[in-house]
């Protein structure tokens, strides 16, 4: 009220003790009113007729309000008589499957995410936290939050927080493709202006906030290591996602060790072909060599972790050595790795391209992984 001139003009009682200015009710000079009530008491859902019902932190509401039913059903009954009824539901999410804001969001046919253009290639995307397996999202050197940057999911461009420009950013529905910049004018996926939809869900998280930094997000993430409670809070309050507890336990290490087969040579007799994959990180490369036999039976032959800056020539020379390493069969024959896929995600892809040319394009193949299961 204080900061909106049009509202302040309707509130002659502002800053004074007045019967129209209480903790739970504000009545304006144009006859309109604003109620601010607790969401857990059934009596607060009765007798009032309003145009807008707002639910702040809906996920924290009881699912059954004093045995009278759903809070949103009870509250939305208060707007049935309005010419222009509106139900607004906002919240930090909680546990997946039981979260009321998750349920409310699923009722809308439109799920809008805030897309911003990459300052380098111009491709639009919504910001994602990602993880060490995804080839996009927030990336940083281990134990150095200040090194954080965003890796563009389209062309692996390195984006700093201060480079993002939200001037032409827009909310795009991931289901239908409709979009809006201001919530007033709406457009179809082809750019034609359309009528505003009856119901929409908007999602946004801390990476867009002008009140925090990506450095702080990384620091908060690092604090959650080994602490399920902190990790849950981070997922809910920073990422704005529901928390899903992991079910099941890891197999006992000793039981797994008992299943191990022993071979008299680095390469088992049934292996006919060797392939490898190289994962790229800012501070290391990880390579795994696999042997393949009849029926696509496979064996892990070797695993190497090559520490060092990803763009340092000495590090890359050690990767060259790993690529050219040979492996011995029981009969003394040497086998080299015939095909290697080298991940270009997370680093400057030209490094991999140049190394591929050096070793042969059909032997060392640059690839870019996908975060979707089954996608090549």
Backbone torsions as a table, in degrees:
resi	resn	phi	psi	omega
1	UNK	NA	-44.0	-178.9
2	UNK	-60.6	-38.7	-170.9
3	UNK	-94.4	-4.1	-179.9
4	UNK	-112.8	104.8	-173.8
5	UNK	-53.3	-40.5	-177.4
6	UNK	-65.3	-34.0	176.5
7	UNK	-76.0	-41.2	-178.8
8	UNK	-60.7	-35.0	178.9
9	UNK	-65.5	-22.8	179.6
10	UNK	-96.0	6.3	-176.5
11	UNK	-124.6	71.1	-179.7
12	UNK	-62.8	-16.7	-179.4
13	UNK	-87.8	0.4	-173.6
14	UNK	-58.5	130.2	179.0
15	UNK	81.1	6.5	-178.2
16	UNK	-123.9	159.5	171.2
17	UNK	-78.8	122.2	-175.1
18	UNK	-156.6	150.3	-178.7
19	UNK	-67.2	-20.0	176.9
20	UNK	-92.0	7.0	-177.7
21	UNK	-133.9	84.3	179.3
22	UNK	-117.8	174.7	-179.8
23	UNK	-64.0	-32.3	-174.9
24	UNK	-104.3	-11.9	-175.9
25	UNK	-147.3	134.7	174.5
26	UNK	-123.7	123.7	177.8
27	UNK	-112.8	126.5	-175.5
28	UNK	-93.5	164.5	-174.2
29	UNK	-69.9	-13.3	176.3
30	UNK	-90.8	8.6	177.0
31	UNK	89.8	-5.7	179.4
32	UNK	-84.1	157.6	-178.6
33	UNK	-135.1	159.4	177.9
34	UNK	-131.7	121.5	177.4
35	UNK	-105.4	136.2	176.0
36	UNK	-122.8	100.2	-169.4
37	UNK	-124.3	156.8	175.9
38	UNK	-71.7	142.1	-174.3
39	UNK	-88.5	0.1	-175.5
40	UNK	-102.2	-6.1	-178.2
41	UNK	-102.9	124.7	-177.0
42	UNK	-61.3	-32.5	-177.4
43	UNK	-63.7	-24.0	-179.3
44	UNK	-75.0	-9.4	179.5
45	UNK	-99.1	7.4	-174.4
46	UNK	-110.1	155.3	165.2
47	UNK	73.1	-13.9	-174.7
48	UNK	-98.5	140.0	173.4
49	UNK	-116.6	120.5	-174.5
50	UNK	-133.9	168.8	176.1
51	UNK	-92.2	-31.1	-176.0
52	UNK	-130.7	131.8	172.4
53	UNK	-115.1	120.9	-179.8
54	UNK	-114.1	134.3	-179.3
55	UNK	-116.0	105.1	-179.4
56	UNK	-89.4	128.2	-176.3
57	UNK	55.3	56.6	-177.6
58	UNK	-58.1	-33.9	-177.9
59	UNK	-62.1	-20.2	-179.8
60	UNK	-90.4	-5.6	178.2
61	UNK	-71.4	153.6	170.4
62	UNK	-67.3	143.8	177.8
63	UNK	-69.6	-29.9	179.4
64	UNK	-126.7	110.8	-175.4
65	UNK	-79.4	101.7	179.0
66	UNK	45.4	44.3	176.7
67	UNK	63.2	23.7	177.6
68	UNK	-108.1	-6.2	174.4
69	UNK	121.4	-169.6	-176.1
70	UNK	-64.0	136.7	179.4
71	UNK	-62.1	-38.5	-178.4
72	UNK	-72.9	-34.2	176.6
73	UNK	-68.3	-42.5	178.3
74	UNK	-64.0	-46.3	-177.6
75	UNK	-67.6	-40.5	-178.1
76	UNK	-70.1	-16.3	172.5
77	UNK	-63.5	-26.3	-177.6
78	UNK	-75.0	-13.5	-178.2
79	UNK	-107.8	4.1	-176.3
80	UNK	-62.2	-29.9	-178.2
81	UNK	-86.0	-0.7	-176.7
82	UNK	-80.9	145.7	174.8
83	UNK	-69.7	-38.5	-180.0
84	UNK	-124.2	72.2	-177.6
85	UNK	-72.0	145.1	178.0
86	UNK	-142.9	132.5	176.4
87	UNK	-116.7	117.7	-177.3
88	UNK	-113.2	124.4	-177.3
89	UNK	-127.0	117.8	-179.6
90	UNK	-130.0	148.5	-179.1
91	UNK	-175.3	153.0	160.0
92	UNK	-75.1	130.2	-178.6
93	UNK	-72.1	167.0	177.8
94	UNK	-126.5	-123.2	-172.8
95	UNK	-86.9	132.3	-179.6
96	UNK	-60.4	137.4	178.1
97	UNK	94.4	-26.2	179.5
98	UNK	-122.7	0.5	-175.0
99	UNK	-79.2	127.2	-176.9
100	UNK	-71.4	-31.7	177.9
101	UNK	-73.1	-32.9	174.5
102	UNK	-62.4	-43.5	179.9
103	UNK	-64.6	-43.5	179.7
104	UNK	-63.6	-40.7	179.9
105	UNK	-63.8	-36.3	-177.7
106	UNK	-70.1	-17.2	-179.4
107	UNK	-76.2	-16.5	-179.2
108	UNK	-91.6	141.6	176.8
109	UNK	-78.5	-5.4	-176.4
110	UNK	-123.9	120.8	177.7
111	UNK	-115.0	108.3	-171.6
112	UNK	-98.7	129.9	173.8
113	UNK	-119.3	148.9	-173.1
114	UNK	-85.3	110.8	-177.5
115	UNK	-99.0	135.9	178.9
116	UNK	-128.8	146.3	-177.9
117	UNK	-78.9	140.5	173.0
118	UNK	-64.9	130.0	-177.8
119	UNK	-68.8	-9.6	-177.0
120	UNK	-105.0	-49.4	-178.1
121	UNK	-104.0	-12.8	177.2
122	UNK	83.4	-3.8	-179.4
123	UNK	-73.0	138.6	-179.9
124	UNK	-83.3	148.2	175.8
125	UNK	-164.6	153.8	170.5
126	UNK	-94.6	145.3	-173.4
127	UNK	-71.1	137.0	-179.7
128	UNK	-127.8	143.1	177.9
129	UNK	-68.7	-43.9	-179.4
130	UNK	71.8	-172.3	174.5
131	UNK	-153.7	-174.3	-174.5
132	UNK	-67.3	-15.5	-179.4
133	UNK	-91.0	-22.8	-176.8
134	UNK	-86.4	142.0	-176.8
135	UNK	-84.9	17.8	179.3
136	UNK	-150.0	176.3	-180.0
137	UNK	101.9	-167.5	178.3
138	UNK	-71.6	130.3	179.7
139	UNK	-130.7	148.5	178.5
140	UNK	-158.3	158.6	174.5
141	UNK	-71.6	134.1	-179.1
142	UNK	-50.3	135.6	178.1
143	UNK	66.4	15.1	178.7
144	UNK	-135.0	80.3	-178.5
145	UNK	-58.1	-29.1	-177.4
146	UNK	-67.3	-13.1	-179.3
147	UNK	-86.4	2.8	-171.4
148	UNK	-62.8	141.3	172.7
149	UNK	-148.3	170.3	177.7
150	UNK	-107.7	132.1	179.9
151	UNK	-100.2	115.8	-178.2
152	UNK	-58.2	132.4	-176.8
153	UNK	-76.7	-13.9	-177.9
154	UNK	-90.5	-47.5	-174.3
155	UNK	-132.9	18.4	176.9
156	UNK	57.6	30.9	176.2
157	UNK	-71.2	143.2	177.1
158	UNK	-89.4	119.2	-175.2
159	UNK	-116.4	127.2	173.8
160	UNK	-92.7	153.5	-175.0
161	UNK	-58.0	-40.9	-176.6
162	UNK	-70.9	-10.9	-179.3
163	UNK	-84.8	-17.6	-176.4
164	UNK	-70.4	135.9	178.5
165	UNK	-121.0	116.3	-176.7
166	UNK	-93.0	8.7	-175.7
167	UNK	-55.8	-46.6	-178.0
168	UNK	-107.4	17.3	178.6
169	UNK	-65.8	155.2	-178.2
170	UNK	-149.6	153.6	173.3
171	UNK	-85.1	126.9	179.3
172	UNK	-122.7	135.1	178.5
173	UNK	-77.6	124.7	-179.0
174	UNK	-75.5	-9.6	179.5
175	UNK	-97.9	-45.3	-171.9
176	UNK	-113.4	-16.0	179.3
177	UNK	85.3	-4.4	177.0
178	UNK	-66.2	156.4	-176.6
179	UNK	-149.2	162.0	177.1
180	UNK	-153.3	151.6	174.1
181	UNK	-101.4	-31.5	-172.8
182	UNK	-124.4	-0.5	-178.0
183	UNK	78.4	0.2	179.9
184	UNK	-106.8	-54.5	176.2
185	UNK	-93.7	131.2	-177.1
186	UNK	-123.0	148.0	-176.4
187	UNK	-136.3	150.9	175.4
188	UNK	-76.2	173.7	179.8
189	UNK	-62.9	-23.0	178.8
190	UNK	-90.1	-1.5	175.8
191	UNK	97.5	2.4	178.9
192	UNK	-81.4	138.0	178.9
193	UNK	-68.1	136.9	-177.4
194	UNK	-130.1	168.0	174.5
195	UNK	-68.4	143.2	177.3
196	UNK	-58.6	138.8	179.0
197	UNK	-68.7	156.1	-179.6
198	UNK	-70.3	-32.4	-174.8
199	UNK	-145.1	131.3	178.0
200	UNK	-139.8	153.9	173.2
201	UNK	-116.8	131.5	176.2
202	UNK	-111.9	136.3	175.4
203	UNK	-125.0	136.4	175.3
204	UNK	-152.0	154.5	-179.0
205	UNK	-138.2	-178.6	-165.3
206	UNK	-62.7	-23.7	-178.1
207	UNK	-60.3	-23.5	179.8
208	UNK	-87.9	-12.5	-169.6
209	UNK	-69.2	134.3	174.6
210	UNK	-78.4	-5.0	-175.8
211	UNK	-99.1	0.1	176.8
212	UNK	-143.0	174.1	-177.8
213	UNK	-122.4	159.4	175.2
214	UNK	-63.9	-31.5	177.3
215	UNK	-59.8	-44.4	179.9
216	UNK	-66.5	-36.9	177.4
217	UNK	-59.9	-44.4	179.4
218	UNK	-65.2	-41.9	177.9
219	UNK	-59.3	-43.6	179.2
220	UNK	-64.1	-39.4	178.8
221	UNK	-62.9	-42.8	-178.7
222	UNK	-63.9	-30.8	179.0
223	UNK	-69.6	-16.9	-176.8
224	UNK	-86.0	-6.6	-175.8
225	UNK	-58.7	124.5	177.5
226	UNK	76.9	4.9	-177.9
227	UNK	-126.8	102.2	-176.4
228	UNK	-61.2	-38.2	180.0
229	UNK	-62.1	-45.8	178.7
230	UNK	-66.8	-38.8	179.3
231	UNK	-62.7	-40.6	178.1
232	UNK	-62.0	-44.7	178.7
233	UNK	-61.4	-41.3	179.9
234	UNK	-62.8	-47.3	-179.5
235	UNK	-60.9	-43.6	-178.6
236	UNK	-70.9	-51.0	-168.6
237	UNK	-93.2	-27.3	179.1
238	UNK	-94.8	-48.7	-179.2
239	UNK	-83.1	-18.9	-178.2
240	UNK	67.2	33.4	-179.3
241	UNK	-117.8	157.7	175.4
242	UNK	-73.7	152.1	179.9
243	UNK	-94.5	131.7	176.7
244	UNK	-121.2	113.7	179.9
245	UNK	-69.8	140.3	178.4
246	UNK	-80.7	133.5	-178.0
247	UNK	-107.1	138.2	178.1
248	UNK	103.0	167.8	-178.0
249	UNK	-124.5	157.8	174.6
250	UNK	-70.5	147.8	175.5
251	UNK	-61.8	146.0	179.3
252	UNK	-60.8	131.8	-175.3
253	UNK	-60.5	-38.9	-178.9
254	UNK	-68.5	-37.4	177.7
255	UNK	-63.5	-42.2	178.8
256	UNK	-64.3	-39.3	-179.3
257	UNK	-63.1	-34.1	-179.9
258	UNK	-67.3	-21.9	-179.6
259	UNK	-83.5	-8.7	-174.2
260	UNK	-65.2	135.0	175.3
261	UNK	-93.1	148.5	-179.6
262	UNK	-113.3	135.5	-178.3
263	UNK	-121.6	151.4	-176.0
264	UNK	-84.5	-4.0	179.7
265	UNK	-147.5	159.3	179.7
266	UNK	-56.4	-31.0	-179.2
267	UNK	-112.4	116.0	177.7
268	UNK	-59.4	156.5	-174.9
269	UNK	-60.3	-33.5	-174.0
270	UNK	-80.0	-6.3	-179.2
271	UNK	-74.0	129.2	179.6
272	UNK	-114.5	-15.2	-171.4
273	UNK	-154.7	140.6	178.5
274	UNK	-114.7	134.0	172.6
275	UNK	-128.5	166.9	179.6
276	UNK	-147.9	157.1	173.0
277	UNK	-129.0	139.0	179.2
278	UNK	-119.1	121.7	177.0
279	UNK	-96.6	133.4	-176.2
280	UNK	-102.1	128.2	173.2
281	UNK	-129.0	162.9	-177.7
282	UNK	-63.8	-30.0	-175.3
283	UNK	-114.4	10.3	-178.3
284	UNK	-174.6	166.3	167.5
285	UNK	-123.4	139.6	177.7
286	UNK	-119.5	128.1	-176.1
287	UNK	-123.8	135.0	174.7
288	UNK	-125.4	132.5	-179.9
289	UNK	-108.1	129.1	-178.9
290	UNK	-118.5	138.5	173.5
291	UNK	-101.2	141.4	-176.1
292	UNK	-121.8	138.1	179.2
293	UNK	-128.1	-171.0	-180.0
294	UNK	-57.3	143.7	179.2
295	UNK	70.7	19.8	-179.0
296	UNK	61.5	24.8	171.9
297	UNK	-66.9	139.3	-175.1
298	UNK	-133.1	154.8	179.1
299	UNK	-134.3	138.0	172.2
300	UNK	-80.2	112.2	-175.0
301	UNK	-87.9	-40.6	-174.9
302	UNK	-154.4	152.0	174.5
303	UNK	-139.3	122.1	-179.1
304	UNK	-125.3	136.6	173.1
305	UNK	-115.6	114.9	-175.6
306	UNK	-105.8	101.5	-176.4
307	UNK	-79.8	148.5	178.9
308	UNK	138.6	161.8	179.1
309	UNK	-58.6	139.4	-175.0
310	UNK	-64.7	-25.3	-176.8
311	UNK	-104.4	9.3	179.6
312	UNK	-84.9	132.8	-175.7
313	UNK	-62.6	-35.7	179.3
314	UNK	-65.2	-38.1	176.0
315	UNK	-63.6	-43.9	-178.0
316	UNK	-67.7	-31.6	176.0
317	UNK	-65.2	-35.6	177.3
318	UNK	-71.1	-30.4	172.8
319	UNK	-66.4	-40.5	176.3
320	UNK	-56.9	-43.0	179.2
321	UNK	-62.4	-40.7	179.1
322	UNK	-64.8	-38.8	179.3
323	UNK	-64.6	-38.4	-175.7
324	UNK	-90.0	0.2	179.9
325	UNK	-64.2	142.4	176.8
326	UNK	-109.5	159.0	-175.8
327	UNK	-128.3	139.3	-169.9
328	UNK	-96.4	136.3	172.4
329	UNK	-88.5	170.8	-178.4
330	UNK	-63.2	-29.5	179.8
331	UNK	-84.0	4.3	177.8
332	UNK	93.6	-8.8	-179.9
333	UNK	-68.9	143.0	179.8
334	UNK	-98.5	134.9	176.8
335	UNK	-117.5	135.4	174.3
336	UNK	-103.1	163.7	179.0
337	UNK	-78.7	124.1	-173.0
338	UNK	-84.8	-35.6	-179.6
339	UNK	-137.4	135.2	178.6
340	UNK	-129.8	130.1	171.3
341	UNK	-102.6	126.7	-175.2
342	UNK	-117.0	120.5	-177.1
343	UNK	-69.4	129.9	177.7
344	UNK	-98.3	-5.3	-177.5
345	UNK	-74.2	143.0	175.0
346	UNK	89.6	-11.4	179.1
347	UNK	-137.5	178.8	174.6
348	UNK	-67.2	113.5	-174.6
349	UNK	-64.3	-21.3	-179.5
350	UNK	-64.0	-25.3	176.4
351	UNK	-60.8	-45.8	-179.2
352	UNK	-70.1	-39.4	-179.3
353	UNK	-59.6	-44.9	-178.4
354	UNK	-66.2	-38.7	178.6
355	UNK	-68.0	-34.2	178.1
356	UNK	-62.9	-42.5	177.5
357	UNK	-62.1	-37.8	-178.6
358	UNK	-63.6	-42.5	-175.5
359	UNK	-92.3	-12.6	-177.7
360	UNK	111.1	122.6	-173.6
361	UNK	-62.5	-26.2	-178.4
362	UNK	-91.8	-6.1	176.6
363	UNK	-101.4	-47.6	177.9
364	UNK	-108.9	111.4	-170.6
365	UNK	-110.3	116.1	175.9
366	UNK	-67.2	135.7	178.4
367	UNK	-134.7	163.2	172.1
368	UNK	-131.5	118.2	-175.7
369	UNK	-72.3	164.3	176.6
370	UNK	-120.5	151.1	-179.3
371	UNK	-89.1	-0.2	-179.0
372	UNK	-98.7	127.7	-177.1
373	UNK	-61.2	132.8	177.1
374	UNK	85.5	-6.2	179.9
375	UNK	-85.8	134.0	-177.3
376	UNK	-68.9	NA	NA
